[in-house]
Amino acid sequence: MADSSDVATLAERLIAAPSVTPASGLAFDALEAMLRPLGFSITRFHAGEPPDGPVENLFAIRQGPAGSRHFAFAGHLDVVPPGEGWSSAPFAPERRGDLLYGRGAVDMKGAIAAMVAAVAEIPVETGTLSFVITGDEEGPARFGTVALIERMREIGAIPDLCLVGEPTSVARLGDMAKIGRRGSVNVWLTVTGAQGHVAYPHLADNPVRKLVALLAELQAMPLDDGTEWFQPSNLEVTDLTVGNPATNVIPAAAHARLSIRFNDLHSGAKLAERVTEIAARHGGVARPVISGEAFLTPPGDFSALIVAAVEAETGIAPELSTSGGTSDARFLKDLCPVIEFGLCNATMHKTDEAVALADLATLARIYRRIALSALA
């Protein structure tokens, strides 16, 4: 079984390849070099056009015996920009004490390294294994996992189960797994009026007044009280803009943006329709963009084998949760049952992102147990 230095070395190779979203090139070269010696066939391709593309994607598969089960691991090599103020260079991985520092150590190059170490110790005859890796999870996500799913369907490589290596743990490794996610829809609102002098309001039409009324109705709109597995849906205003440089001019237009995170009692299309209708009543125009639908992988055999694997290595049973933001699991759920499990998320997207070396080794053992059970 891989020890912490083995997994950490793999993680260091990935971290050392700068891969700010959308990622391509070196990070994918590094992963391909790890997987080919393990018997994986590698397909790399670019999808999409500017401004959100092209995006590099990688699908790696190692075929088991005919008729064997297929277990997939999904993740992303792209990372968010490192920003300023790091104690060491963000793409020069550094071990200090019990921690490995570097952008992507937690989200999520560490998890990819752990899965590589795990599959290295799984015999080919056990079953079919695959890696579904994108370079655009942290960005618009238009040409990443969506394009990978299309390619997998084209070649008939549909997995029976899929594990996403997002950093789901909170206080310690193993305390949480994600069996679903809320959906997300963002809406850009514009209300137009007629510009005029503030001293002659009867000759103008102030759009701000209408926009305020529109937002008040939207925020008062009942959504739900949550479900057994999901927290209540919520609508939040995230931007309000008039951009009027003058103090004595009624503006011609006012703008706002809102975000709705919704559970499986709703669909993105229905919520977008409701917002659009309310906006129209106030003389406004809505432009909704649905980022993903809510989904749930109901507790059952898949979640049970993950809980068993985590408990065997850590002594704790992970809480099954649907909390947090969106992930590429929102796309993968159309292929097969999907659950997320990975490292502690305390430092993801932060300065001095770091992972415990011991957690990397433990995660590799957990992933090995999950894969073996999933292929059985």
C-alpha positions, -999 to +999 in steps of 0.1 A: +000+000+000+012+035-009+028+054+020+026+092+024+058+099+006+046+079-025+013+098-028+029+131-018+054+127-046+026+122-071+008+152-058+040+173-060+044+164-097+009+177-104+012+208-082+044+217-099+026+220-133+009+254-132-027+250-143-048+281-136-082+275-152-087+268-180-058+243-177-039+225-204-006+211-212+019+204-184-005+191-157-021+167-182+013+156-194+022+148-158-010+128-152-007+109-185+029+099-175+016+085-142-013+065-158+003+050-189+027+027-170-004+014-151-020+002-183-044+030-190-053+041-225-053+079-227-075+102-248-067+139-246-087+165-265-096+201-266-132+214-267-148+248-272-139+281-285-129+315-269-138+331-246-146+300-225-125+276-245-106+258-257-105+235-227-082+204-224-098+172-212-084+137-204-102+104-204-081+074-193-094+038-191-080+005-182-102-023-194-110-052-171-123-086-182-153-087-206-185-080-187-167-066-156-180-036-138-167-001-146-158+023-118-149+059-127-130+086-108-137+122-119-119+154-111-102+184-124-066+196-129-074+233-131-070+255-101-080+290-092-054+318-095-031+317-065-031+354-057-005+372-035+009+366-001+021+330-002+048+318+022+063+298-007+058+298-045+023+284-051+035+261-080+067+250-062+053+223-039+069+224-005+068+201+025+069+219+058+064+198+089+034+174+083+019+195+055+024+198+017+019+233+004+009+244-031-020+255-052-042+225-058-029+205-029-065+201-016-086+212-046-079+188-061-046+175-073-040+157-040-071+136-045-061+128-081-027+117-068-044+095-042-065+078-068-035+071-090-017+055-060-049+035-053-054+021-088-017+011-090-024-016-064-056-029-080-051-058-104-064-055-140-086-085-136-106-068-108-126-047-133-126-016-155-112+017-141-113+051-156-103+087-149-125+115-161-104+147-158-112+182-170-092+214-171-123+237-166-141+229-134-131+261-117-142+282-147-174+284-167-174+246-170-190+247-205-164+226-224-150+203-196-169+175-181-198+180-204-175+173-234-160+143-216-194+128-211-202+132-248-169+114-256-176+086-231-210+081-247-196+080-282-172+052-273-196+034-250-176+038-219-204+044-194-194+036-158-216+018-133-206+041-105-186+074-103-167+090-075-157+126-076-127+136-056-138+170-044-126+181-010-157+172+010-142+166+045-146+195+070-130+191+104-111+159+096-106+135+068-137+113+064-163+133+083-184+142+052-194+128+018-217+145-007-246+125-021-261+154-040-259+191-047-284+220-050-289+235-084-279+270-094-294+297-116-281+332-120-303+360-134-293+393-148-321+419-145-325+452-165-352+478-160-354+507-184-370+541-179-367+576-193-338+599-183-347+633-170-340+661-146-348+652-109-366+685-105-390+675-133-399+638-124-431+640-144-411+643-175-390+612-167-395+576-157-372+564-128-362+527-134-347+525-099-381+527-083-394+498-105-362+477-099-365+481-061-401+469-063-391+440-085-364+429-061-387+432-031-412+409-048-385+384-057-371+383-022-405+378-008-412+349-032-418+317-013-395+289-023-396+260+002-387+249+037-361+223+026-365+185+024-351+154+041-318+157+023-317+194+012-316+227+030-341+254+020-337+270-014-325+306-013-325+336-036-299+363-030-293+396-048-256+397-057-253+430-076-272+463-079-260+488-104-272+521-118-239+537-127-252+573-126-224+598-122-248+628-118-267+638-087-295+657-106-303+632-133-329+604-132-312+574-149-324+557-180-317+521-167-310+501-136-295+467-133-293+439-108-281+403-106-294+375-084-285+339-076-309+311-067-296+279-051-324+254-052-331+219-040-348+191-059-383+205-053-375+229-082-360+229-117-339+257-131-362+263-160-393+267-138-375+292-115-362+311-144-397+313-158-411+326-125-384+353-123-389+363-159-427+367-154-422+389-122-396+410-140-420+416-169-447+428-146-423+455-133-412+465-168-380+446-166-362+420-186-346+389-171-317+369-186-314+337-166-284+313-169-289+278-154-256+264-141-269+231-130-299+212-116-303+198-082-296+161-078-296+134-052-280+099-052-303+083-026-285+065+002-280+029-007-254+004-017-230+030-032-230+053-002-228+023+021-196+010+005-181+045+008-191+048+044-176+014+051-143+022+034-139+055+052-148+040+086-123+011+080-094+036+075-104+065+098-127+050+124-155+075+116-186+072+095-190+102+071-221+124+073-240+121+040-247+157+029-259+179+000-244+211+013-221+235-004-219+248-039-220+231-073-195+206-087-191+186-119-212+159-102-241+179-116-232+167-150-219+132-142-252+122-125-267+119-160-243+089-166-246+069-134-249+072-096-223+097-084-210+106-049-182+130-039-156+123-013-122+138-007-098+158+014-104+184+041-116+217+025-103+242+050-076+257+028-091+253-007-089+285-028-069+301+000-034+315+003-010+287+015-033+259+005-020+228+022-028+191+027-017+168+056+008+143+042-009+116+064-043+124+048-029+118+013-018+083+023-051+076+041-072+088+012-053+065-012-062+036+010-098+047+012-100+051-025-086+016-030-112+001-008-140+020-025-128+009-060-125-027-050-160-027-034-175-009-064-160-034-089-170-065-068 
